[in-house]
Amino acid sequence: MITDQAMPRMTGIELIAAIKAERPGLATILATGYAELPPETDPSQPKLAKPFRQDELVQAVELAMTEPTERRILKFGAR
């Protein structure tokens, strides 16, 4: 699932938390145009900086599909 951080009534981080409570194994990507996210954001949460290119989207999907314990090894989003 890909969600934006800035949405009405709920942030992307809140949506991801609600979905993970129901489906913990679901791969999620947080798309955001913000440079900084709230401190409670899971550091292993795959993020996609907006605007993004198609190859960056592919990398984010690949990262989201890896196990969270393996994500710290992979680097994504550095521009």
Summary of the structure (lengths in Angstrom):
residues: 79
radius of gyration: 11.9
end to end distance: 23.1
largest distance: 34.1
contacts: 184
relative contact order: 0.18
helix: 33%
strand: 13%
